């Protein structure tokens, strides 16, 4: 067994016994590594859902700009490029650019891999993209050293896409081929948060107060015990019966065995679970409405941290993948995060003044940065 084969076998790749297609194959591990929650189950944790939504929707809504380098190396926006038209008009008949990019990024966050088919017109020109759920994909390592993707459909059929026919957005990998989800890397942490939530759910379902003990001065038969237990559960069990008056006779005495959620540190453990999940996704807690953990001086600083350490790395991954898979040499995609990085208005405009005073920028360039037309364009429109 060769070095590559040993490495691939450790993460679940197996040699396909097919003489006509001697390739490597493995079911894509995005749906869940051993000990990890599935992507669907993980989204039942509100913090996971909030973090994934915050990152994917933020990256989906920022402007996607296409630039080309001119003969002097300057960047010029390519308004007429097919990708620019797709970003403005939609990636396919069912999805706009924000819809599609949100799906791809969310899949990468939850499963470690976001996959989309590159759709081309009959003349080979870029025509759009089609998102592919990672659970429908089997990754194949070909003897040529390239990857192929076998995509299943609802009818049970399978079609193969090669590297040049897809965009593959990966989270960090163990093998350089297939991404691995953060949920599986920190499976124990995620399982702990899930257990805390499950305990809280069970606690509420069984009643606002935990069960106690009913004391009887004498001996009871097994049938009497069963009847008493069933009657008590029917009238006082469950959250819907919380607070109902309890009446005992015949010498029966209620002895509470209550342990408050505070004593069990249930509430504190759930709060800590929010921070733990936020760490996995590099999302500041205030971004997912966990304000009790807010250590930022104001909301703009939280947004700046979010943009710098969370969104910017993912934006760079997306830009690099488009450069590798879609765009020709000399063209580049830019996801414009300047709106997140501007900071508060006083600081931003003070920085603009410094740029003008030092001659780095002129007023028209500042207007462009702020999303306004240059003055000469405004004057022409007025005329």
Long-range contacts (C-beta under 8 A, 24 or more apart in sequence): 7-175, 8-141, 8-175, 8-177, 11-174, 11-175, 11-178, 13-141, 16-140, 22-143, 23-140, 23-141, 23-142, 23-143, 23-148, 24-140, 24-141, 24-142, 24-143, 25-138, 25-139, 25-140, 25-141, 25-150, 26-138, 26-139, 26-140, 26-141, 26-178, 27-138, 28-111, 28-113, 28-134, 28-135, 28-137, 28-138, 28-139, 28-178, 29-112, 29-178, 29-180, 29-184, 30-107, 30-110, 30-111, 30-112, 30-113, 30-134, 30-135, 30-137, 30-178, 30-179, 30-181, 31-111, 31-134, 31-135, 32-184, 33-180, 33-181, 33-184, 33-187, 35-184, 35-187, 35-188, 35-191, 36-181, 36-183, 36-184, 36-187, 36-190, 37-183, 37-187, 37-190, 37-191, 37-194, 39-107, 39-110, 39-111, 39-135, 39-181, 39-183, 41-194, 42-110, 42-183, 42-190, 43-110, 44-194, 44-197, 45-190, 45-193, 45-194, 45-197, 45-273, 45-277, 47-193, 47-273, 47-274, 47-277, 47-278, 47-288, 47-290, 48-110, 48-183, 48-190, 48-277, 50-283, 50-288, 50-289, 51-109, 51-277, 51-278, 51-280, 51-281, 51-283, 51-287, 51-288, 52-106, 52-109, 52-110, 52-281, 53-106, 54-283, 54-287, 54-288, 54-306, 55-105, 55-109, 55-281, 55-283, 55-310, 55-311, 55-314, 56-101, 56-102, 56-103, 56-105, 56-106, 56-109, 57-98, 57-102, 58-306, 58-311, 58-340, 59-101, 59-102, 59-105, 59-311, 59-314, 59-315, 59-318, 59-335, 60-97, 60-98, 60-99, 60-101, 60-102, 60-105, 61-98, 62-315, 62-335, 62-336, 62-337, 62-339, 62-340, 63-335, 63-336, 64-97, 64-101, 64-333, 64-334, 64-335, 64-336, 65-333, 65-334, 65-335, 65-336, 66-327, 66-331, 66-332, 66-333, 66-334, 67-331, 67-332, 67-334, 68-330, 68-331, 68-332, 69-330, 75-332, 78-331, 81-331, 82-125, 82-126, 82-127, 83-126, 83-322, 83-326, 83-327, 83-333, 86-126, 86-127, 86-128, 86-129, 90-128, 91-128, 91-129, 91-130, 92-119, 92-128, 92-129, 92-130, 95-131, 100-129, 100-131, 101-318, 103-131, 104-131, 104-167, 104-169, 105-169, 105-314, 105-318, 107-131, 107-133, 107-134, 107-169, 108-169, 108-170, 108-171, 108-179, 109-171, 109-181, 109-182, 109-281, 110-181, 110-183, 111-135, 111-179, 111-181, 112-170, 112-171, 112-172, 112-173, 112-178, 112-179, 112-180, 112-181, 112-182, 112-184, 113-137, 113-168, 113-169, 113-170, 113-171, 113-178, 113-179, 114-167, 114-168, 114-169, 114-170, 115-149, 115-166, 115-167, 115-168, 115-169, 116-166, 116-167, 117-151, 117-161, 117-165, 117-166, 118-164, 118-165, 118-166, 118-167, 118-325, 118-326, 126-326, 129-167, 132-166, 139-177, 139-178, 141-177, 147-177, 163-325, 164-325, 166-325, 167-321, 167-322, 167-325, 167-326, 168-321, 168-325, 169-317, 169-318, 169-321, 170-317, 182-280, 182-281, 183-280, 186-280, 189-276, 189-277, 189-280, 190-277, 190-280, 192-273, 192-276, 193-270, 193-273, 193-276, 193-277, 196-266, 196-269, 196-270, 196-273, 197-270, 197-273, 199-266, 200-261, 200-266, 200-270, 203-261, 203-266, 204-239, 205-238, 205-239, 206-237, 206-238, 206-239, 207-236, 207-237, 207-238, 207-239, 207-241, 207-242, 208-239, 208-242, 208-243, 209-242, 209-256, 209-258, 210-257, 210-258, 210-259, 211-257, 212-254, 212-255, 212-256, 212-257, 212-258, 213-254, 213-255, 213-257, 214-248, 214-252, 214-253, 214-254, 214-255, 215-252, 215-253, 215-254, 215-255, 216-250, 216-251, 216-252, 216-253, 217-251, 218-251, 228-252, 281-310, 282-309, 282-310, 282-313, 283-310, 298-344, 300-343, 300-344, 303-340, 304-340, 304-341, 304-343, 306-340, 307-337, 307-340, 307-341, 308-341, 311-337, 311-340, 312-337, 338-369
